[in-house]
Amino acid sequence: MSVGISLAKRYGSVLAFLAVWELSCRLGWVDAQFIPAFSQVVIFIGGQIAEGQLFTHLGISLGRAVTGFIIAVLVSIPLGVLLAGWSEQVRLAVEPVTEWLAYINPFVVFHIIIVFMGAGEATKVTIIAWACIWPIMFSTLSGILHADQDIVKSARSLGLSRFQLTIKVLLPYAFPAILTGIRLSLGYALLFLIAAEMMGASSGLGWMIYRAQRNYQIVEMFSAVTVIAALAVSIDGIISSIGKRLSYRL
């Protein structure tokens, strides 16, 4: 019973939104030419699943997003640890550069990236990775810098090396902050994935939206958007659940 109540509290607003969406279309409150009923969207998604097309495009999009995200994690966490190990003067000197790089929208330099990497998969993955690196890096840096200094001093007094101190003390302490950066980066990964697939792609969920928009296929466009929204909520819920379990163990 408690599980049902918990789910109702968490997803009740979503169900209410979907109900209002359906009723608004059925009762003529909105123009069905521009906003199809939710039931139409569900039927279209079911047809795409039956034909296997949806899973094909979903798999391609997930592959791009996951690849870019993993690259970002492998780069950003060590980079955050490295910056945290420098002196405060050096960090203050480097901070304007990292902030400037973080504020660069990958699509502002999209054509420059194409010149060096072409318009293939590598470009899409690079755009996603670039967007995901900075939230995780800054979260890692902040988490380590705000570690309890008494605990750090106690660990050093036990003779831990710098590597051991980082692995056994600093990273576990910074884990909640890193998890926040990861969840934020996953949102960026999906956002920039869709945008990247609208530019020079021939597959993926973003390409489905772009194709539907060009051909004025409103139901297909809303279906792709609905799948993306469901995917984002699902991934965030999974990461949050994994993070809570790991937090209890660390």
C-alpha positions in Angstrom: 0.0 0.0 0.0 2.8 2.3 0.9 4.4 1.7 -2.5 1.2 2.6 -4.3 0.9 5.8 -2.3 4.6 6.7 -3.0 4.1 6.1 -6.8 0.9 8.1 -6.7 2.6 11.0 -5.0 5.5 10.9 -7.4 3.7 10.3 -10.7 0.2 11.7 -9.9 1.0 15.0 -11.5 2.2 13.3 -14.7 -1.0 11.2 -14.9 -3.1 14.3 -14.3 -1.3 16.1 -17.1 -1.9 13.2 -19.5 -5.6 13.2 -18.5 -5.9 16.9 -19.2 -4.1 16.5 -22.5 -6.5 13.8 -23.6 -9.6 15.7 -22.4 -8.5 18.9 -24.0 -8.3 17.3 -27.4 -11.5 15.2 -27.0 -13.5 18.2 -25.9 -12.2 20.5 -28.5 -10.3 22.9 -26.2 -7.3 22.7 -28.5 -7.0 22.3 -32.3 -6.3 18.6 -33.0 -4.4 19.7 -36.2 -1.6 21.0 -33.9 -2.0 18.9 -30.7 -3.1 15.3 -31.2 -4.8 13.4 -28.4 -2.6 11.4 -26.1 -4.4 8.2 -27.1 -3.4 8.8 -30.7 0.2 9.2 -29.7 0.1 6.0 -27.7 -1.4 4.1 -30.7 1.2 5.5 -33.0 4.0 4.5 -30.6 2.5 1.0 -30.4 2.5 0.7 -34.1 6.2 1.8 -34.3 7.1 -0.8 -31.6 5.2 -3.5 -33.5 7.1 -2.6 -36.7 10.4 -2.5 -34.9 11.2 1.0 -36.1 11.0 2.7 -32.7 13.5 0.4 -31.0 15.9 0.8 -34.0 16.0 4.6 -33.7 15.9 4.4 -29.9 18.9 2.1 -29.8 20.9 4.4 -32.2 20.1 7.4 -30.0 21.0 5.7 -26.8 24.2 4.5 -28.3 25.2 8.0 -29.2 24.1 9.4 -25.8 25.8 6.7 -23.7 29.0 6.9 -25.6 29.3 10.7 -25.2 28.3 10.4 -21.6 30.8 7.7 -20.7 33.6 9.8 -22.4 32.5 12.8 -20.3 32.6 10.8 -17.1 36.1 9.3 -17.9 37.4 12.8 -18.6 35.5 15.0 -16.1 36.0 13.1 -12.8 39.8 12.8 -13.1 39.9 16.5 -14.2 37.9 17.6 -11.2 40.2 15.6 -8.9 43.3 17.1 -10.6 42.0 20.7 -10.2 41.1 20.0 -6.5 44.7 18.9 -5.9 46.1 22.2 -7.1 46.8 25.2 -4.9 44.1 27.8 -4.5 46.1 30.3 -6.4 46.4 28.0 -9.4 42.7 27.1 -9.3 41.8 30.8 -9.3 44.0 31.4 -12.3 42.5 28.5 -14.2 38.9 29.1 -13.2 38.1 31.8 -15.8 39.3 29.4 -18.5 37.2 26.4 -17.4 34.2 28.6 -17.0 34.6 30.1 -20.4 35.0 26.6 -21.9 31.9 25.4 -20.0 29.8 28.3 -21.4 30.7 27.5 -25.0 27.6 26.0 -26.6 28.8 23.1 -28.8 26.5 24.2 -31.6 28.1 27.6 -31.7 31.3 25.9 -32.9 29.4 23.1 -34.7 30.8 24.0 -38.1 34.3 24.2 -36.8 33.9 20.7 -35.4 32.6 19.5 -38.7 35.7 20.9 -40.5 38.0 18.7 -38.3 35.8 15.7 -37.7 33.2 15.7 -40.5 29.5 15.3 -40.1 29.5 11.6 -38.9 29.0 9.9 -35.6 32.2 11.3 -34.0 30.8 14.8 -34.3 27.6 13.9 -32.5 29.4 12.1 -29.7 31.8 15.0 -29.3 29.0 17.5 -28.9 27.3 15.3 -26.3 30.5 14.7 -24.4 31.5 18.4 -24.4 28.1 19.3 -22.9 28.3 16.6 -20.2 31.9 17.1 -19.1 31.5 20.4 -17.2 28.6 19.7 -14.8 30.4 16.5 -13.6 33.8 18.2 -13.4 32.5 21.2 -11.4 30.5 18.9 -9.1 33.5 16.7 -8.5 35.7 19.7 -7.7 33.1 21.2 -5.4 32.5 17.9 -3.6 36.2 17.4 -2.9 36.9 21.0 -1.8 34.0 20.8 0.7 35.2 17.5 2.2 35.4 17.5 6.0 38.9 18.7 6.8 39.0 16.8 10.1 38.4 13.5 8.3 41.0 14.4 5.7 43.6 15.2 8.4 42.8 12.0 10.2 43.2 10.0 7.0 46.6 11.7 6.3 47.7 10.9 9.8 47.2 7.2 9.1 49.8 7.5 6.3 47.5 7.3 3.3 49.1 8.2 0.0 47.5 10.9 -2.1 46.0 8.3 -4.4 44.6 6.3 -1.4 43.3 9.5 0.2 41.5 10.4 -3.1 40.0 6.9 -3.7 39.1 6.0 -0.1 38.1 9.3 1.4 37.6 12.3 -1.0 35.7 10.6 -3.8 33.3 8.8 -1.5 32.7 12.0 0.4 32.2 13.9 -2.9 29.9 11.2 -4.3 26.5 13.0 -3.6 27.9 16.1 -5.5 29.2 13.9 -8.3 25.8 12.2 -8.6 24.1 15.6 -8.9 26.5 16.4 -11.7 25.8 13.1 -13.4 22.1 13.5 -13.3 22.4 17.0 -14.7 24.7 15.8 -17.5 22.3 13.0 -18.4 19.7 15.7 -19.1 22.3 17.6 -21.2 23.1 14.3 -23.0 19.5 13.8 -24.2 19.1 17.5 -25.0 22.1 17.8 -27.1 21.6 14.4 -28.6 18.2 15.4 -30.1 19.7 18.7 -31.3 22.7 16.9 -32.9 20.4 14.4 -34.6 18.5 17.2 -36.2 21.6 18.4 -37.9 23.0 16.0 -40.5 21.6 12.7 -39.2 19.5 10.1 -40.9 18.5 8.1 -37.9 17.6 8.5 -34.2 14.8 10.1 -32.2 16.0 13.6 -33.1 15.9 12.8 -36.7 12.4 11.4 -36.3 11.3 14.7 -34.9 13.0 16.7 -37.7 11.5 14.4 -40.4 8.0 14.6 -38.8 8.3 18.4 -38.6 9.3 18.8 -42.2 6.5 16.5 -43.4 4.0 18.0 -40.9 3.4 14.6 -39.3 2.1 16.0 -35.9 1.3 12.6 -34.3 4.7 11.2 -35.2 6.4 14.4 -33.8 4.6 14.2 -30.5 5.2 10.5 -30.3 9.0 11.0 -30.6 8.9 13.8 -28.0 6.8 11.6 -25.6 9.3 8.8 -26.0 12.2 11.1 -25.2 10.4 12.5 -22.2 9.7 9.0 -20.9 13.3 8.0 -21.5 14.6 11.0 -19.6 12.3 10.3 -16.6 13.3 6.7 -16.6 17.0 7.3 -16.7 16.9 9.9 -14.0 14.9 7.5 -11.8 17.3 4.7 -12.4 20.4 6.9 -11.6 18.7 8.3 -8.5 17.9 4.8 -7.2 21.4 3.5 -7.9 22.9 6.6 -6.3 20.8 6.1 -3.1 21.9 2.5 -2.9 25.6 3.4 -3.4 25.3 6.3 -0.9 24.3 3.8 1.8 27.3 1.6 1.1 29.9 4.4 0.9 
